[in-house]
Amino acid sequence: MNELLRSLIPATEKQSTYVTIVDNSENEYELDKLNAIREDYSKAFSEISVKAAPVNLGYAAGHNLAQRSVGKGRCAIRMLLNPDVRILRGTIKGAISELTKTRSNFASVETVEKGITTDGEATMELLTSRTRPNGHAVFGPRQAYPGGHCLLVTDEAWFRLCGLNESYFLYCEEIDLTLRAKRAGLDHSSPIRALAVQHEGGGTTKTSDGELGITATYHSARSRIILYRSFHNLWPFIPSVVAARSVLAGIKFWKGFRCEAMSEIKGMAAGFRWRGEKTGDGV
């Protein structure tokens, strides 16, 4: 968190900046550390606060909690940042200007990950639900969306869309936002070039060997089923997605990752049991 905030200071360029850190740890020691960091940076931003979540809210509800602390109309854009992100160059003012010129509602930013520079967007293969960074081979029908590690959303669009969909705990929040925005006539823009970030990639969801852990595997499967059930145009792809995820579970089981394989199956089952429950209250 220290590195993220330190990199954010030059990007503000005297722009009014309101920073809210959400603590999902449910750990008093971690909360104390974040409050100490808040004190260290109290003069670096217009406002900085720490919100302790009563339970681990996940990505969507956690970001919604953060954004509720900054009322409607107080800022031009909402900037959602993962803790494994560092600002490399550019300014928030420049990003606002670029969004305004293109009349865009939300966008990704240029991203460096594992030494490779991309536009920060990703694409989902609709037949399998596999996601790939832009520039990688994708087969069949697809849907592009801005990556959630650094997501810029205009204030108007954020409140019109009621923030992120809290039906998701992890994964698919950004593509859900993209599809809801498209339905509302708020298409996202080309990636912003006025700002660039470095992203560790999976730093918040993967194990030390680079694989998804049991919890992440469960939510990856659950979120995909919820996503496909939520949009009528995705319903025809549900059978192929279930088949692809089942094959993936079988491969994990064969390789000896039996807990991960069972998490895949349990996650899909939870997605089909879902009846609109949310982890928080929205914006």
Salt bridges, closest charged atoms under 4 A:
GLU3 OE1 - ARG86 NE 2.88
GLU30 OE2 - LYS33 NZ 3.70
GLU39 OE2 - ARG38 NH1 3.21
GLU47 OE1 - ARG74 NH2 3.53
ASP84 OD2 - HIS199 NE2 3.32
GLU110 OE2 - ARG89 NH2 2.88
GLU110 OE1 - ARG193 NH1 3.45
GLU113 OE1 - HIS199 ND1 3.08
GLU121 OE2 - HIS188 NE2 2.88
GLU125 OE2 - ARG130 NH2 2.81
ASP155 OD1 - ARG78 NH2 2.71
ASP176 OD1 - ARG180 NE 2.67
GLU264 OE2 - ARG245 NE 2.68
GLU264 OE1 - LYS252 NZ 3.24
